[in-house]
Amino acid sequence: MPAIPQPLRPDDDGAADAAVAAALAGFRSGTASAADVVAALARTRLLVPVVALLTESEVGAHGLRQEKESEMALPKIVGRDGREAVPVFTGVEPMRAWRADARPVQATTPQVCQAARHENAAAVVVDVAGPVPFVIEGGMLAALAAVEEARRDPSALDRLAESLPGTTVARLGTVRGDEVPGAAEGAESGGGDRRRGWLRRRPRG
């Protein structure tokens, strides 16, 4: 995943942006379109979840196994069809509803979409555990990724224009916990989703 300088917003309190929350609520009720949601998302930050994965352990002085080295992973959701998606969240509370041990990394929507494309993910899933899950995929994913790419490479604007046909934004039903619509069953205890990650080594001092 491309490096994202932190923090994007030093005064961020972790709350979901009011305009994004309103757009998502309207999308659920049918009073707002997918374009309204994407427009709101494009003007605010999202939170990418980062989790620690144990990669090496050792037996301590009292015979107990303890962590020796871990890696920080940005998880991906894997559906029944094998396609991967990057989960992101509008605020800390929706992120904790999905996974309480996740740590937030601030990112813009174009940055998230670019990262998803970089990792060959098929979609970005916003607030997978609710209150209103929302999926960005297809042409819209490519278009938003091209916005970020254009900051560094002006020729990406041509790719943006080519990606606009076939734009797809899907609606998901409400889910609870770490359940994912279309996720593989039985991959982890409790039959939840399978997770893969982009790894960054974090040695213990």
C-alpha positions in Angstrom: 0.0 0.0 0.0 1.4 3.5 -0.8 2.5 5.4 2.2 0.0 7.9 3.6 1.5 10.7 5.8 -0.2 10.8 9.2 -2.1 12.6 10.5 -4.1 14.0 7.7 -6.2 15.9 10.2 -4.5 16.5 13.6 -7.8 17.6 15.1 -9.8 14.5 14.0 -11.9 13.2 16.9 -12.8 10.0 15.1 -16.4 10.8 14.5 -18.1 10.2 11.2 -18.5 13.2 9.0 -22.1 14.6 9.3 -22.5 15.0 5.6 -21.4 11.4 4.9 -23.7 10.0 7.6 -26.6 12.0 6.1 -25.8 10.8 2.6 -25.6 7.1 3.7 -28.8 7.4 5.7 -30.5 8.9 2.6 -29.1 6.2 0.4 -30.6 3.5 2.7 -34.0 5.2 2.8 -33.9 5.9 -1.0 -33.8 9.7 -0.7 -30.2 10.0 -1.8 -28.3 8.4 -4.7 -25.1 6.5 -4.8 -23.6 9.6 -6.5 -24.6 11.6 -3.4 -22.7 9.2 -1.2 -19.6 9.2 -3.3 -19.6 13.0 -3.5 -19.8 13.2 0.3 -17.1 10.6 0.8 -14.8 12.4 -1.6 -14.8 15.5 0.6 -13.9 13.8 3.9 -11.4 11.4 5.4 -11.9 7.7 5.9 -10.3 5.4 8.5 -8.4 2.3 7.3 -8.2 -0.4 9.9 -4.8 -1.7 10.9 -4.4 -4.8 13.0 -1.4 -6.6 14.6 -0.6 -10.1 13.5 1.7 -12.3 15.5 4.5 -13.7 13.3 6.9 -15.1 15.9 6.6 -16.1 19.6 8.9 -17.4 22.3 8.6 -19.1 25.7 9.2 -16.7 28.6 10.8 -17.2 31.9 7.7 -18.7 33.5 7.0 -21.1 30.6 4.4 -19.0 29.0 4.4 -18.3 25.3 4.7 -14.6 24.5 4.9 -12.3 21.5 8.3 -11.8 20.1 7.6 -10.1 16.8 4.4 -8.9 15.1 3.4 -7.3 11.8 0.9 -4.6 11.2 -1.7 -5.6 8.6 -4.3 -3.7 6.6 -7.0 -6.4 6.3 -8.8 -7.4 3.2 -12.2 -9.2 3.1 -12.5 -12.2 0.9 -15.9 -13.1 -0.5 -17.3 -16.5 -1.5 -16.4 -15.9 -5.1 -12.8 -15.3 -4.1 -12.8 -11.5 -4.8 -11.1 -9.3 -2.3 -12.3 -6.0 -0.9 -10.6 -3.4 1.3 -12.7 -2.4 4.4 -12.8 1.2 5.5 -14.8 3.2 8.0 -16.4 6.6 8.3 -15.5 6.8 12.0 -14.0 5.0 15.0 -17.3 3.6 16.3 -18.2 1.8 13.0 -14.7 0.4 12.9 -14.8 -0.9 16.4 -18.2 -2.5 15.7 -16.4 -4.6 13.1 -13.2 -5.3 15.0 -12.4 -3.8 18.4 -8.7 -4.3 18.2 -8.2 -2.3 14.9 -6.3 0.9 14.9 -7.3 3.8 12.6 -5.2 5.2 9.8 -6.6 8.3 8.2 -6.9 8.3 4.4 -8.9 10.1 1.7 -11.3 8.1 -0.5 -9.1 8.4 -3.6 -6.1 7.2 -1.5 -8.1 4.2 -0.3 -9.3 3.4 -3.9 -5.8 3.7 -5.2 -4.5 1.3 -2.5 -7.3 -1.2 -3.3 -6.3 -1.2 -7.0 -2.6 -1.5 -6.1 -3.4 -4.6 -4.0 -5.7 -6.0 -6.8 -8.8 -5.7 -4.6 -12.1 -5.7 -6.5 -13.9 -3.2 -4.2 -13.8 -0.9 -1.2 -16.4 -1.6 1.5 -17.4 1.3 3.6 -18.7 0.5 7.2 -19.1 -3.2 6.5 -20.6 -3.7 10.0 -23.0 -0.8 9.6 -24.9 1.3 10.2 -25.1 1.6 6.4 -22.6 -0.6 4.4 -21.7 0.8 1.0 -19.5 -0.7 -1.7 -17.4 1.1 -4.3 -16.3 -1.1 -7.2 -15.9 -1.3 -11.0 -15.6 2.0 -12.9 -16.1 4.1 -9.8 -13.3 2.4 -8.0 -11.0 3.0 -11.0 -12.1 6.6 -11.4 -11.5 7.5 -7.7 -8.1 5.8 -7.8 -7.2 7.8 -10.9 -7.9 11.0 -9.0 -5.2 10.2 -6.5 -2.9 8.9 -9.3 -3.4 12.2 -11.2 -1.8 14.1 -8.3 1.5 12.5 -9.3 1.0 11.6 -13.0 -1.1 13.9 -15.2 -1.6 11.2 -17.7 -3.8 9.4 -15.2 -6.6 11.8 -16.2 -6.8 10.0 -19.5 -7.3 6.7 -17.6 -9.9 8.4 -15.5 -12.0 9.4 -18.5 -11.7 5.9 -19.9 -12.9 4.4 -16.6 -16.1 6.4 -16.2 -18.3 4.1 -18.4 -19.5 1.1 -16.4 -19.4 2.8 -13.1 -20.9 0.6 -10.4 -21.8 1.3 -6.8 -23.5 -1.5 -5.0 -25.9 -1.5 -2.0 -25.5 -3.9 0.9 -27.9 -5.0 3.6 -27.2 -4.3 7.2 -24.7 -6.7 8.8 -23.5 -7.2 12.4 -20.1 -7.7 13.9 -17.6 -8.9 11.4 -20.1 -10.6 9.2 -19.7 -9.7 5.6 -22.4 -10.1 2.8 -20.9 -12.7 0.5 -17.9 -13.5 2.8 -16.5 -17.0 3.0 -18.0 -19.1 5.8 -16.1 -21.0 8.4 -12.8 -19.5 7.5 -12.3 -18.3 11.1 -13.9 -19.3 14.4 -17.6 -18.3 14.4 -17.9 -18.6 10.6 -16.9 -15.0 9.9 -14.9 -13.5 7.0 -11.5 -14.5 5.9 -8.9 -11.7 6.1 -5.7 -11.1 4.3 -3.5 -8.2 4.8 -0.7 -6.0 3.5 2.0 -6.5 6.0 4.5 -4.1 7.6 7.0 -5.6 10.1 6.9 -4.1 13.6 9.7 -5.6 15.8 9.2 -5.5 19.5 11.8 -3.4 21.4 
